Amino acid sequence: MVTKAMILASGRGERMMPLTRDLPKPMLKIGNVTLIEDKIIKLAEIGIQDIVINTGYLGEYIKDHVGDGSKFGINIAISDEGDQPIGTAEGVRRALSHFDNKNFILVNADIWTNYSFIDLKRFDLKESLGHIILTQKPDYHNGDFDLSDNTLQTGNSFTYTGIGLYSTMLFSKYDDKDLGIILKKEKSITADVYSGMWNDIGTPERLKNARDEISL
């Protein structure tokens, strides 16, 4: 059973300017909850006990906001990457020691979804090094992958949601800095398609749309 997770929260959020001039993107709110809190709460609800959060630009705001995780009933560790981006996969590599060679859930802080994560917690990777969640590509995205017999294929029919279950071995096998490159190289990655609500909060307009949706 999976008990550990990592939240990717180190991006600069340049497309969100001016909203992120003085605040990191994961600290933006939708309703009464910040993007980072939303992920922590969802993970804690399914029994995740330990979460690593990587931070970069204005990361002290996130560190001060989430603390050690005790207010959520879990343990939180911060992996500070400094102000310069190092890449998603490299960020995970720096935190691998937190996972004790066990499978872990990885999620982007800057998404907004009602996906519950419970199926990932129970998922058995078997011979695969990762299992990711895809969605039908939205109008604003070019797509990342195709899918055949629940295995990733080259193509662009689906968009990666930023949610997945991974083996630590995937990040030891490759030295690429970005996770997207690794997912296109590795032949054993499996996936499911999620048809529920999902948004990449990548622009002020998408943030506004998400805020408008919950106020209806």
C-alpha positions in Angstrom: 0.0 0.0 0.0 1.4 3.4 -1.0 2.0 5.8 1.9 4.3 8.4 0.4 3.8 11.2 -2.2 5.5 14.1 -3.8 4.0 17.4 -4.9 5.8 19.3 -7.6 5.6 23.0 -6.7 8.9 24.6 -7.9 7.8 26.2 -11.1 8.1 30.0 -11.6 4.6 30.4 -12.9 5.7 33.0 -15.5 2.5 32.6 -17.6 0.6 33.6 -14.5 2.2 37.0 -14.2 1.4 39.4 -12.6 -0.4 37.1 -10.1 2.9 35.3 -9.3 5.1 38.4 -9.1 5.2 38.2 -5.3 3.6 34.8 -4.7 4.4 31.3 -6.0 1.7 29.7 -8.1 0.9 26.9 -5.7 -0.1 29.6 -3.2 -2.9 31.0 -5.4 -6.4 30.2 -4.1 -9.5 28.6 -5.6 -12.3 29.2 -3.2 -10.9 29.0 0.3 -8.0 26.7 -0.4 -4.6 27.2 -2.0 -3.5 24.9 -4.9 -0.9 23.3 -2.6 -3.3 22.7 0.2 -5.8 21.1 -2.1 -3.3 18.4 -3.0 -2.1 17.9 0.5 -5.7 17.4 1.7 -6.6 15.0 -1.1 -3.5 12.9 -0.4 -4.0 12.9 3.4 -7.7 11.8 2.9 -6.6 8.6 1.2 -4.0 7.8 3.9 -0.8 9.2 2.6 1.4 9.7 5.6 4.6 11.4 4.2 4.7 14.1 1.5 7.7 15.8 -0.1 7.2 19.2 -1.7 9.9 20.6 -3.9 10.0 24.4 -3.9 11.9 27.0 -5.9 10.8 30.5 -6.8 9.5 32.2 -3.6 9.5 28.8 -2.0 9.6 30.2 1.6 6.0 31.1 1.2 5.1 27.5 0.7 7.3 26.3 3.5 5.8 28.7 5.9 2.3 27.9 4.7 2.4 24.1 5.0 4.8 23.8 7.9 5.8 20.3 8.9 2.4 18.8 7.9 1.1 18.4 11.5 -1.9 20.6 10.9 -2.9 18.1 8.1 -2.1 15.1 10.3 0.8 14.0 8.1 4.6 14.6 7.7 5.8 17.1 5.2 9.4 17.6 4.0 10.6 20.4 1.8 13.1 20.0 -1.0 14.4 23.4 -1.7 15.8 23.6 -5.3 16.8 27.3 -5.3 15.6 29.9 -7.7 16.8 28.3 -11.0 14.6 25.5 -12.5 16.3 22.1 -12.5 13.6 20.0 -14.2 10.8 17.8 -12.9 12.7 14.5 -13.0 15.8 16.0 -11.4 13.6 17.5 -8.7 12.3 14.0 -7.9 15.8 12.5 -8.0 16.9 15.0 -5.3 14.1 13.7 -3.1 14.4 9.9 -3.7 15.8 9.2 -0.3 12.5 10.2 1.2 10.7 7.2 -0.5 12.8 4.3 0.9 12.8 2.6 -2.5 9.0 2.4 -2.3 6.4 3.4 -4.9 5.1 6.9 -4.5 2.4 9.2 -5.9 3.6 12.2 -7.8 1.3 15.2 -8.5 1.7 18.7 -9.9 0.6 21.4 -7.6 -0.8 23.6 -10.4 -3.7 21.4 -11.4 -7.4 21.6 -10.3 -9.3 18.3 -10.3 -11.8 16.2 -8.4 -9.7 13.1 -9.0 -9.5 11.2 -5.6 -6.1 9.4 -5.8 -7.6 6.3 -4.0 -7.2 4.1 -7.1 -3.5 5.0 -7.4 -2.9 4.2 -3.7 -4.2 0.7 -4.3 -2.6 0.2 -7.7 0.0 -2.6 -8.2 2.7 -1.5 -10.7 3.8 -5.1 -11.2 6.5 -4.9 -13.9 5.8 -1.3 -14.8 7.9 1.6 -13.6 5.0 4.0 -13.6 1.2 4.3 -14.0 -0.1 7.7 -15.0 -3.5 9.4 -15.3 -4.4 10.9 -18.7 -7.4 13.0 -19.8 -8.9 13.9 -23.1 -6.8 16.8 -24.3 -8.4 20.2 -23.6 -8.6 22.9 -26.3 -5.6 24.7 -24.9 -3.2 21.7 -25.0 -1.6 19.8 -27.9 -1.7 16.4 -26.2 1.1 14.2 -24.9 0.4 10.5 -25.6 -1.7 7.9 -27.3 -2.8 4.7 -25.4 -2.9 1.1 -26.5 -4.0 -1.7 -24.1 -3.4 0.7 -21.2 0.2 1.3 -22.3 1.6 4.7 -23.3 2.3 5.2 -27.0 3.7 8.0 -29.1 0.9 10.4 -30.1 -1.2 13.3 -28.9 -4.7 12.0 -28.2 -4.4 12.4 -24.5 -2.9 14.9 -22.0 -1.0 13.9 -18.9 -2.8 15.2 -15.9 0.3 15.6 -13.8 -0.8 12.7 -11.6 0.9 9.3 -11.4 2.3 6.5 -9.4 6.0 5.8 -9.9 8.7 3.4 -9.0 11.9 5.1 -7.7 13.7 2.9 -10.2 12.4 5.0 -13.1 14.4 8.0 -11.9 17.5 6.0 -11.4 17.3 4.4 -14.9 17.3 7.7 -16.7 19.3 10.9 -16.2 17.0 13.2 -18.2 16.0 16.4 -16.4 12.4 16.4 -17.4 9.8 13.7 -16.6 8.0 14.2 -19.9 11.1 13.0 -21.8 11.4 9.9 -19.6 7.8 9.0 -20.1 8.3 9.1 -23.8 11.4 6.8 -23.6 10.2 4.2 -21.1 8.2 1.4 -22.7 6.6 0.0 -19.5 4.5 3.0 -18.5 0.8 2.2 -18.1 -2.1 4.6 -17.9 -5.8 5.1 -17.3 -8.0 7.9 -18.7 -9.8 10.1 -16.3 -13.0 11.6 -17.5 -13.9 13.8 -14.6 -13.1 17.5 -13.9 -9.4 18.5 -14.6 -7.8 21.8 -15.4 -4.2 22.9 -15.8 -4.1 26.2 -13.9 -1.5 27.6 -16.2 -2.8 31.1 -17.0 -4.8 33.8 -15.2 -7.8 33.0 -17.5 -7.8 29.3 -16.5 -7.5 30.3 -12.8 -10.5 32.6 -13.2 -12.5 29.8 -15.0 -11.8 27.4 -12.1 -12.9 30.0 -9.6 -16.0 30.8 -11.5 -16.9 27.1 -11.7 -16.9 26.5 -8.0 -18.9 29.7 -7.4 -21.8 28.5 -9.6 
